[in-house]
Amino acid sequence: MKKPLQDLSALEIGLYVLLAGVLAAGVAIAAYDPVMYVNWYVPEDGVIEYATAGFLLAVAGISLWRLLVCRGAKTGWFSAMMVFTTVLFIFGAGEEVSWGQRIFGFDSNAFFQENNDQAETNLHNLMVGEAKINKIIFGQLLTLFLVLFFLIGPFFYARSERLRVLVDWFYIPVPAWHHSLGFVLALIATVLIADGKRAELSEFALSILLFLIVLRPRNAALFARA
């Protein structure tokens, strides 16, 4: 019988080691010096933020590659779902870096300067009255979705034929056991950070886990060309 780690590729192990190291360092630095954590470890336009955007773009790249490689061998519905996934993760990467606003040095227009909490060109920091969209959609609702996606969904996917058919019909990549475990450990690590900037590490962890899931999901055969 194979040991659990023997099921993982060198790339997967390397990314889990990277994730563990970044989270451990973040927890330690935040506990030792919260100001250093905010200003040095997870600043705006820092390595963590750009790495998060990079992994989201990589997910989009995998989906685009599958679209091109499987063209003619899969249904039009498969192609449509790959296009949707590609666009979704390009959008996520763009939002993460405010669509390159600080990279290219352009100013926000009047709408974003008036309605964006940070006067940036992105949607997730928009204000609705006194509430920030980021807190509503990317906070409570996203947390609920992630628990369903990483923990509850895989459990019932293995036990319900009806759910398995539905998930596979939508070509939703299903997390394997190590993805779910990684999610739980990352969640515990980020909860240990008291500062409001824990979201930066949460987003980084999520981007790596999503990349790993899309790269080799539990239902990987669904995305093969043959």
N, C-alpha and C positions, 0 to 999 in steps of 0.2 A: 504493500500500500504506500502511495506517495505521502510524504509529509506535506502539511499545508503550504509551506513556503516554496516547495518544489513546483507548485502550480503557477507560480509567478515568474514572469520574465525578468531579465536583468533591468530593463527599463522601468518596470513596475516597482521592483524593489528599490531602485535608485530614487524614484520619485517619492516613495513612502519615507525613505530615509531623509530626503530633502524636507518633506512636509514636517516630519517629527522634529528635525533640527530647528526649522524656522519657528515652529510653535513653542518648543522648549525654550529657545532663546528669548522669544517674545514674552513668555510668562515670567522668566527670570528677570529680564530687564524692567518690565512693568512693576514687578514687586520691589526691585532694588531702587529704581529711580523713575517714577512715572513721567517726569518731565523729559528725561532722556528718551524714554520709550516713544512719547508723542513726537518730539522734535527731531529725533535721530533715526529711530527704528521704523516708524510707520508715518513719515511725513507725506504731505501732498506731493505728488509727482516723484515719489520715492521708488526704490527698487521693488518693494512689495506690491505697490499699485500697478507698476508696469508689468511685473511678472504675472499678476492676475489677468490683466488684459491680454498678455501673450498666450496664456493657457486657454483663454476663451476663444481667441483667434485660432488656436490649434484645433480646438473642437470643431470650429467652423470648417477648417481645412480638411479634417477627416471626413466630414459629411460631404463636402464638395468632391473630394477624391472618390468616395463611394458612388456618388451620383455619376461621375464620369466613367469610372471603371465598370459599373454595373449597367450602364446605358445599353439598352437592347436585350439585356438578360433579365431585367426585372420589369414590374408593371409601372404604369404611369403614376399610380398612387405612391409607390416607393420613391420615385423621382420627386414627386410633390413634397413628400415628407422630408427628403434630404435637402431640398431647396428651403423648406421652412426652417429646418434646424440650422442650416448655414446662415440664413438671414438673422435668425434669433440670436445666435452667438456673436455674429458681427455686431449686432445692435448692443449686446451686453458689453463687448469689448470697447465699443465706441463710448458708451455711457461711462464706463470705468475711468476713462481718461478725458472726459468731457469733449469727445470728438476731436482730440488733438489741439484743444484751444491753447494750452500753454506751450505745446510743442511748436505750433506754427505762429503763435503770438497774435491771434485775432481776438477782438473784444466781443463780449456778449451783446446782442441787440437789446433794444429797450424792453422787450417783453421779459427776457430772462433776467435782466438787471432789476426789474421791478418785482418779479414773481419767484425768482430762484433764491433759496436761502443763502447760497454762497455766490450769487451773481454769476453763475457759470452756465455754459451752454450744455445743459443736460436736463433730462426729465425727472430723474429720481430725487433731485433736491428741490423740486417745485413745491410751493406752498399752496394749500387749499384752506383758505381762512388762516387759522392758527396752527393747522396740522401740516406736517411735511409728508409728501407722498412716500418718501423713503421709509418713514416709520410705519405707515399704514400698509402699503403693498409689500415692500421689501423687508418689513419687520414681522408683524404677527402672521400675515397670510403666507409669507415665504417660509417662516418657521414651520407652520402647519404642513405646508406642501412638502418640505424636506423630510419631515418625520414620516409622512406617508410614503414618499419616494424611496427613502433609504431603509426604513425599518418595517413598516406595515405592509407595503406593496410587495416586496420580495417574499415575505412570509406567505401571503395568500396566493401569490403567483405560482408557487410550488404546489399549492393545495386545491386550487380552483381552476378547473378546465375552462369555465366560461370567462373568468378574468384573464387567463393566459391567452385565449383566443383574441379577446378585445385588445390587450396590450400589444400583442404581436401584430394585429391588424393595423394599429397606429405606428408600428415600428418604433416603439419606445424601448430604449436600451434599459435592461433591468440590472440593478446592482448585484454583484456577487457578494459572498460573505465578507471578503476583505474590504470591499467598498463600504459596507455597512459598519464594520468594525472601525474603519478609519474615520467615518462620520461621527461615531460616538466618542472616540478619543479626541477628535478635533473639537467637538462641542464642549467636552469637559475642560480642555485646555483653555479655550477662549472664555469660558465662564469664569475662570480663575483670574482673568484680567478685569480689574475694577474700572479702568478708564473707559470713557465713551468710545475710544478709538479701537476697541476690540473688534469692531466691524471690519477693519482693514484685514486683520488676520483671518477672520471668518470667511471673507470673500476670497482670500488667497487659498485657504484650505478647500473651499468649495470648488474653485476653478481647477485645482489639481485633481480632486475626486471626480469631477465631471469629465475631465479629459481621460482619466483612467477608465471610467465606465464606458464612455463612447468608444474608446480604443478597443476594449475587449469586455463587452457586457456578458452577463449570464446567458443571454439568448444570442450569442455571437453568430451562430449559424444563420440567423435571420438576415444578416447583413453581408453574407458571403456571396460571391458572384454566381457560384454554381447553384 
